[in-house]
Structures are given as C-alpha cells and as structure tokens.
C-alpha cells in the first residue's frame, strides 16, 4: 500500500480521498505523541492500521525519535509488538 509518510503523519490517499491516516506530532524534542489513527470503513479489517504503525515505528527508529502512544489503537499495537519497545519513551 503506497503510504505518504511525512515527519509527523502517515496517510493513504486514493483518488484525492483520505482513506487512512495516523498522526504523531512532536511532544517534546525527539519525542512524538501518536495521538490519532483513522481507517476508512472500506479498508477496515485489512491490517491497514497495523501497517501504518509499523511504518511509524521504523521511521522513529531510523530517525532516533521516541514515541508516547496515546491513541488507543497505537497503545494496543505497541503492546502486541515488543520488538518495537525501543522506540517507546
């Protein structure tokens, strides 16, 4: 799935329509707050949110940043993926 990853947001847009996104604004220098996850009903149940979380976690690791997940989905995902515990603050 071709996600658009920017410094503090990942999104999936098709034909100009936002179908999925997760936001992670800076909380403090070097720390982001994963505060929002959205997946359109048409894509739910297909692992799109999980793909976005993994891309975020890899990006944070690559850039040396840490995360505080406050979104309920992000909390659940990180709880199920201890291999990314190093990116949590």
N, C-alpha and C positions, 0 to 999 in steps of 0.2 A: 504494500500500500504506500503510495507516494505522499509521505507527510511533509509538511513545511515546518521546519524547526528553526526558531529564532532564539535569541538569548533567553527569553522568559515565556515562551509559548510554543506549543506544538499543535498543528492543525491539519485536518484533512478537508480539502475543499474540492468539490466536483461541480463543474459547470457553474462556477460562481457561487455555489451554495455551501455554507459551512456545515459539514456533516459530523465532525468530531473535533474536540479541542481539549487541551489541558493547559492551565496557566500556572506559572511558578515565578511570581515576582520576587525581586530581591527583598529580603527581610532585614539583613544586615550585610555588610561587605563580605562576600564569599559564601553567603547562606541565602537560600531561596525558600519560599513557602509554597509548597504545592497545594494550592487552595481551591482548585476547580477542575472538574472533569465532566465533559459532556460528550455523549454519543447519540446521534440521531436514532430514532426508533427503527429505521430501516436497516441499521447496522448493528443493533444490539444483539448480544449473544454470539458474536463472531470473533471475539477476542481483540477488538479494536482498542479498547481502553488499556488492556494489558500491553499491547504493542507500543502504545504511546508511553506508558510508564517505563517500559524497558528502554526506549529511546532516550527518555529524560534521564534515567539513572546512568546510562552510558555516557551521555553528554556531560552530566555533572562530574562523573569520574574523570573524564578526559580533560575537563577544564579546572579540576581541583576544587570544585564547589561542593557544599554540603546542602542537605535538604531537611526541612521540617514539614512533614506531610500533615496538613490539617483537613484536607478533603477526605471524606470517609472512604472513598474508593482507594485513594493513594495509601491511606493507613493500612487498609486490608491487603493491598498488593505488596507493600513492603514487608508486612508480617508474613506473607507466604513466600517471599523471596529473600531469604537471609544472605544469599550471595551478593546482595547489594547493600548490606548493612553498613559498609564502609562509607557510603555517601550520606548517611543519616547523621544529624547532629544530636 
